[in-house]
Amino acid sequence: MKDRLDGWTWNSGGSDTEADSGPPSRGQYAVPRIRRTPAESARASAAWIHARWIKLVTVVTVLALAIGGWQTYKYLTRYHEQISGTHGSFPSALGTAAPERPDRVLPSGSGAPVGVVGGLVLHERDNGIAADNVRTDRTYWHYGREKTALISESVVSGAVVLWYEDGLAVSVDLHSGKPRWHTKVAGKVRDSGDRVWPSANTVIINQRDRLTGLSGRSGKQLWSIAPPKGCRGWELRPPLDLSGTEAFDATDCSGSLDGLYGVDPASGRSRWHLQDPYLDYGRLGDHTLVTLTPVGSLVTVDVSGAWPRTHSAFLAHHLDLRAISDGMVILSSADDTSFTARQVSNDSSSKALWTVKADKGSELGLPRTADNRVYIPQYQPSAKAKQKKTHGSAQLLVLDARTGHELHRTELPDSLYGNPDDLDVGMMAVLGAKYGVVRVGLSGFLVSPEDQVTLAE
């Protein structure tokens, strides 16, 4: 006999079916089945799903953080980078053009100077680049790499591209100081010298055994070309920047292959070959080159077509070509005591515009034209001053490019000419004129920060 009471079920002692029903579990009783309402079941299911979701999210978050941290660590240690900055707000430029009356000496930072870009002064420092505030000389950001040496650098499309001895090219954003991209350039770095050049949005890496074009935006390799057949290498010096063409020198060539080669910076295709023994050409116009031969002939070359067209006209002996701007050249006398500016046409015809003479006992250094003005350093070499038992001096002259009229003159610090040995490195030169500043220093490769000065209005 089965009895039921409050959900419990058991057999009565005298039941005839006791032997057939088998032994009861848990000592004569069974666990009752708990019945939930639909609402309770829904809440229980939701709680179970919520608990499992929290666990899943926690696991995914921990994995993401671990992977991200590992990738960041691997990214930084892969290139052995050291990044510092930015510090403060981005410094604005002192101006958009070259200054008319530069007479204020700005502070100069440590490290080999690279140049001024906007409100930043770039210096080589610790196998990398430091960007300093042009007004305060305080470091805005610094980028460097360990276990390798910096070979060359160039400003391209709002960034400075650094090329290292291990073949890695790095684009560092000028505003943030952080890398935009890294690209390994094929070939060994065997020679020193300036070998990174900007051309619109292309970065050109110049090696003796190849020219390589990289995208300035992504670092992707666009092209790579070997020297022309019959030539052993490319010359490691700045190319001539023409309209849509970069002209490079090929060297150690057999036969008549020596000369300039016009290279399309977008594709790397060769556009023209200028076979000529005079390689010291400069850019006279968008498609025109100019040079002065050792015998005093002015030579112009039109490279607008597939075949360069050359013209020449004799000027005079004992002249040197000191500067070239659009349609104008500046020629110096043999002793660098006078400059003459000449307007030059594509057919080598020219006419004198003006002449400027140095003060007695002084020489004129390498000039630079910018914004319809000519900037010329004038200095008395300290070796000559010592012989005359006088103190050396140096000034920066600012002339009107069309008339030669002197617009301004300012005294330069004696750090530029106080050491006689420094002047043996190279002539005093105007190294840049833009963004409201003018940089004056000594020409040559071994230039220290003390050999340069930055002036502003």
C-alpha positions in Angstrom: 0.0 0.0 0.0 1.3 3.4 -1.0 0.7 6.5 1.2 1.3 10.1 0.2 1.8 13.0 2.6 3.3 16.4 2.0 5.1 15.3 -1.1 6.7 12.2 0.5 5.8 8.7 -0.7 6.4 5.4 1.2 5.1 1.8 1.4 3.0 0.6 4.3 4.5 -2.3 6.3 1.8 -4.9 5.4 1.7 -4.3 1.7 1.7 -7.3 -0.6 3.7 -5.5 -3.2 6.7 -4.7 -0.9 8.8 -7.6 -2.2 8.1 -6.7 -5.8 8.9 -3.0 -5.5 12.6 -3.6 -4.6 14.5 -1.9 -1.8 13.7 1.7 -1.3 16.5 4.2 -1.8 17.9 6.3 1.0 16.2 4.2 3.6 12.6 4.0 2.7 12.2 7.5 1.0 13.0 9.3 -2.3 14.1 12.9 -3.0 11.2 14.9 -4.3 11.4 16.8 -7.6 11.3 20.6 -7.1 9.1 22.3 -9.6 9.8 26.0 -10.5 7.5 28.5 -11.9 8.3 29.9 -15.4 9.4 33.1 -13.9 11.9 31.4 -11.6 13.2 29.3 -14.5 13.8 32.4 -16.7 15.7 34.1 -13.9 17.8 31.1 -13.3 18.7 30.8 -17.0 19.5 34.5 -17.2 21.8 34.2 -14.1 23.6 31.3 -15.7 24.1 33.1 -19.0 25.3 36.2 -17.2 27.9 34.3 -15.2 29.2 32.5 -18.2 29.3 35.9 -20.2 31.3 37.5 -17.4 33.8 34.7 -17.5 34.1 34.8 -21.3 34.6 38.6 -21.3 37.2 38.3 -18.5 39.2 35.7 -20.4 39.0 37.6 -23.7 40.1 40.8 -22.0 43.1 39.2 -20.2 44.2 37.5 -23.5 43.8 40.8 -25.4 45.9 42.7 -22.8 48.5 40.0 -22.8 48.7 39.9 -26.6 48.8 43.7 -26.9 51.4 44.0 -24.3 53.6 41.4 -25.9 53.1 43.0 -29.3 54.1 46.4 -27.9 57.1 45.0 -26.2 58.1 43.1 -29.3 57.5 46.2 -31.5 59.7 48.4 -29.3 62.5 45.8 -28.7 62.5 44.7 -32.3 63.9 48.0 -33.5 65.6 48.9 -30.2 63.8 52.3 -30.2 64.0 55.0 -27.6 61.1 57.5 -27.8 60.7 60.6 -25.7 58.0 63.3 -25.9 56.2 65.2 -26.9 56.7 68.0 -24.3 54.3 70.9 -24.3 52.4 72.2 -27.3 53.7 72.1 -30.8 55.9 75.2 -31.5 54.8 77.5 -34.3 57.2 78.8 -36.9 58.7 82.2 -36.6 57.5 83.0 -40.2 56.6 81.5 -43.5 59.4 83.2 -45.6 63.0 84.1 -45.1 63.5 87.1 -42.8 64.4 90.5 -44.3 66.3 91.8 -41.2 67.8 88.8 -39.4 69.8 90.3 -36.4 68.7 88.2 -33.4 70.8 85.1 -32.6 68.6 82.1 -31.5 69.9 79.5 -29.0 71.5 76.5 -30.6 71.1 73.0 -29.2 73.6 70.1 -28.9 74.3 67.6 -31.6 75.1 68.0 -35.2 72.5 70.4 -36.8 70.2 69.1 -39.4 67.9 72.1 -40.2 64.9 74.1 -39.2 61.4 72.9 -40.1 58.6 75.2 -39.0 59.0 75.8 -35.3 61.4 72.9 -34.8 65.2 72.8 -35.0 66.4 69.2 -35.8 69.7 67.9 -34.3 71.4 64.5 -34.6 71.5 63.1 -31.1 72.0 59.6 -29.6 71.8 57.7 -32.9 68.6 59.6 -33.8 67.0 63.0 -34.0 66.0 65.5 -31.4 63.4 68.2 -32.3 63.9 71.3 -30.3 61.7 74.4 -29.9 63.2 77.1 -32.2 62.4 79.8 -29.6 63.5 78.1 -26.3 65.9 75.4 -27.5 64.0 72.9 -25.3 63.5 69.4 -26.6 60.0 68.8 -28.0 60.6 65.1 -28.8 63.5 62.7 -29.3 63.7 59.5 -31.3 66.7 57.2 -31.3 67.7 53.6 -31.8 70.3 51.4 -30.0 72.8 48.9 -31.5 73.1 50.8 -34.8 74.3 54.1 -36.2 72.4 56.8 -38.0 73.7 57.3 -41.6 71.5 60.0 -43.1 68.1 61.8 -42.7 65.8 64.0 -44.7 62.4 65.7 -44.1 59.6 64.3 -46.3 55.9 65.0 -46.1 55.6 66.2 -42.5 58.1 63.6 -41.2 61.8 63.1 -40.9 63.1 59.9 -42.6 66.1 58.3 -40.8 68.3 55.7 -42.5 70.4 53.5 -40.3 73.5 51.4 -40.7 71.5 48.1 -40.4 69.5 49.1 -43.5 66.3 50.2 -41.7 64.5 53.3 -42.8 62.2 54.9 -40.2 59.7 57.7 -40.8 59.2 59.8 -37.6 56.2 62.2 -37.5 57.3 65.8 -36.9 54.3 66.6 -34.7 54.3 63.5 -32.5 57.9 62.2 -32.6 56.5 58.7 -33.1 57.3 56.3 -36.0 54.9 56.2 -39.0 56.5 53.2 -40.6 59.7 51.0 -40.7 61.1 49.6 -44.0 64.1 47.4 -44.4 66.1 48.5 -47.5 68.0 45.8 -49.3 71.8 46.0 -49.7 74.6 46.7 -47.3 75.5 50.2 -46.0 79.2 50.5 -46.9 79.7 54.2 -47.5 79.0 57.3 -45.5 77.5 60.5 -46.8 74.1 62.1 -47.5 71.9 59.5 -49.1 68.2 60.1 -48.3 66.5 62.5 -50.6 62.9 63.7 -50.8 61.0 64.0 -54.1 57.4 65.0 -53.7 55.9 62.0 -51.8 58.8 59.7 -52.6 61.8 58.9 -50.4 64.9 58.0 -52.4 67.6 56.0 -50.8 70.9 56.4 -52.6 73.3 53.5 -52.4 76.3 52.9 -54.7 74.8 49.7 -56.0 71.2 50.8 -56.3 68.6 53.6 -56.0 65.5 52.7 -54.0 62.2 54.6 -54.0 59.9 54.3 -51.0 56.4 55.8 -50.5 56.7 58.7 -48.1 53.3 57.9 -46.7 53.5 54.1 -46.1 57.2 53.2 -46.6 56.3 50.7 -49.3 59.0 50.1 -51.8 58.0 51.6 -55.1 61.0 50.7 -57.2 64.7 49.8 -57.1 67.2 50.3 -60.0 70.8 49.2 -60.4 73.4 51.5 -62.0 73.3 51.7 -65.8 74.9 48.8 -67.6 78.6 49.5 -67.9 78.7 51.6 -64.7 79.8 50.4 -61.3 77.8 52.7 -59.1 75.8 55.8 -58.3 77.5 58.9 -57.0 76.7 59.6 -53.3 75.8 63.2 -53.6 72.6 65.2 -53.8 70.5 64.7 -57.0 69.2 67.6 -59.1 65.6 68.2 -58.3 63.8 69.1 -61.6 60.1 69.1 -62.5 59.1 65.5 -62.3 62.7 64.2 -62.6 65.6 63.6 -60.2 69.0 63.7 -61.9 71.6 61.3 -60.5 75.3 60.8 -61.4 76.5 57.4 -62.5 80.2 56.8 -61.9 83.0 54.4 -62.9 81.4 53.9 -66.3 83.0 52.5 -69.4 82.9 54.3 -72.7 80.5 57.2 -72.9 78.1 56.1 -70.2 79.4 58.6 -67.6 77.0 61.5 -66.9 73.7 62.4 -65.5 70.6 60.2 -65.6 67.1 61.6 -65.2 65.0 59.3 -63.0 61.3 59.4 -62.6 60.8 59.4 -58.8 57.4 57.8 -59.1 58.4 54.8 -61.2 62.2 54.7 -61.2 62.2 54.7 -65.0 65.1 56.5 -66.8 63.9 59.5 -68.8 67.2 60.8 -70.3 71.0 60.5 -70.2 73.2 63.5 -70.3 76.7 62.5 -71.5 79.0 65.3 -70.5 82.3 65.7 -68.7 81.0 68.7 -66.6 79.1 67.1 -63.7 78.7 70.2 -61.4 75.3 71.2 -62.8 72.7 73.1 -61.0 69.0 73.7 -61.5 68.3 76.8 -63.5 64.6 76.0 -64.2 62.0 73.3 -64.2 63.7 71.5 -67.1 67.1 73.4 -67.5 70.5 72.7 -66.0 73.4 75.1 -65.9 77.1 74.9 -65.1 80.4 76.9 -65.6 83.3 75.1 -67.3 86.9 75.4 -66.1 87.7 77.6 -69.1 84.9 80.1 -68.3 82.0 78.9 -70.6 78.5 79.0 -69.3 76.6 75.8 -70.4 72.9 75.3 -70.2 71.1 72.0 -71.0 67.4 71.6 -71.8 66.2 68.2 -70.5 62.5 68.6 -71.3 62.6 65.8 -73.9 64.2 62.4 -74.3 67.4 63.9 -75.7 69.1 66.7 -73.8 70.0 69.8 -75.8 73.1 71.7 -74.8 74.1 75.4 -75.4 77.2 77.2 -74.3 78.6 80.8 -74.3 82.0 82.0 -73.2 82.0 84.5 -70.3 85.5 84.9 -68.8 88.3 83.0 -67.2 88.9 82.8 -63.4 85.2 82.7 -62.4 83.4 80.3 -60.0 79.8 79.5 -59.9 78.6 80.2 -56.4 74.8 80.1 -56.5 71.9 79.3 -58.8 68.2 80.3 -58.6 65.4 80.3 -61.1 66.9 82.0 -64.1 69.8 83.6 -62.3 73.4 82.6 -61.4 75.9 84.3 -59.1 79.5 84.2 -60.2 82.5 85.0 -58.0 85.9 86.3 -58.8 88.9 84.1 -58.2 89.7 85.6 -54.8 86.0 85.6 -53.7 86.1 89.4 -53.2 83.2 90.2 -55.6 80.0 88.6 -56.8 78.2 89.2 -60.1 74.6 88.1 -60.7 73.6 87.3 -64.3 70.2 86.5 -65.7 70.6 83.4 -67.9 68.3 82.1 -70.7 67.9 78.5 -71.9 70.2 79.1 -74.8 73.1 80.2 -72.5 72.7 83.9 -73.4 73.0 86.1 -70.2 73.2 89.7 -69.0 74.7 91.2 -65.9 72.2 92.3 -63.2 74.4 93.6 -60.4 77.8 93.3 -58.7 78.7 93.4 -55.0 82.2 93.8 -53.6 83.5 92.7 -50.2 84.8 95.2 -47.8 88.6 95.6 -47.8 90.3 92.6 -46.2 87.2 90.5 -46.3 85.9 87.6 -48.5 82.4 86.6 -49.6 81.1 83.1 -48.7 78.6 80.8 -50.3 75.3 82.7 -50.9 71.7 81.6 -51.0 68.7 83.1 -52.7 65.2 83.0 -51.1 62.0 85.0 -51.5 63.6 87.5 -53.9 66.5 88.2 -51.6 70.2 87.1 -51.6 71.9 86.2 -48.3 75.7 86.5 -48.4 78.2 85.9 -45.6 81.1 88.3 -45.6 84.0 87.5 -43.3 87.7 88.2 -42.6 89.4 84.9 -42.1 91.0 84.6 -38.7 94.3 83.5 -40.2 94.5 86.8 -42.2 93.3 88.8 -39.1 96.0 87.2 -37.0 98.7 88.2 -39.6 97.4 91.8 -39.4 97.1 91.6 -35.6 93.5 92.5 -35.8 90.3 90.7 -34.6 88.4 88.9 -37.3 84.9 89.9 -38.2 81.9 88.5 -40.1 78.6 89.9 -41.3 75.5 88.6 -43.0 74.5 90.8 -46.0 70.9 90.8 -47.3 70.5 92.0 -50.9 67.6 92.6 -53.2 67.9 89.7 -55.8 66.8 91.9 -58.7 68.9 95.0 -58.0 71.7 93.9 -55.7 70.7 96.8 -53.3 71.7 96.1 -49.7 68.7 95.7 -47.5 70.3 94.8 -44.2 73.6 93.8 -42.6 74.2 92.2 -39.2 77.2 91.1 -37.3 77.8 87.4 -36.9 79.1 85.7 -33.7 82.9 85.2 -33.6 82.3 81.4 -33.0 82.0 81.2 -36.8 85.4 82.5 -37.5 87.4 82.4 -34.3 89.2 79.1 -35.0 91.6 79.3 -37.9 91.4 75.5 -38.4 87.6 75.6 -38.9 88.0 77.8 -42.0 90.1 75.1 -43.6 87.1 72.7 -43.5 85.1 74.9 -45.9 83.9 78.3 -46.8 81.4 80.2 -44.7 78.0 79.6 -46.2 74.3 80.4 -45.8 72.9 76.9 -45.1 69.2 77.8 -45.2 66.7 80.6 -45.3 63.1 79.8 -44.5 60.4 79.8 -41.8 61.5 83.2 -40.5 65.2 82.2 -39.9 68.5 82.2 -41.7 71.2 79.6 -40.8 74.9 80.5 -41.4 77.8 78.2 -40.9 80.8 76.5 -42.4 80.4 74.3 -45.4 81.7 70.7 -45.3 80.8 67.4 -43.7 82.5 67.8 -40.3 80.4 70.6 -38.9 79.7 71.0 -35.2 76.9 73.0 -33.5 79.4 75.8 -32.7 80.1 76.1 -36.4 76.5 77.3 -37.1 74.3 80.1 -36.0 70.5 80.7 -36.5 69.3 84.2 -36.9 65.7 85.7 -36.8 64.2 89.1 -36.9 
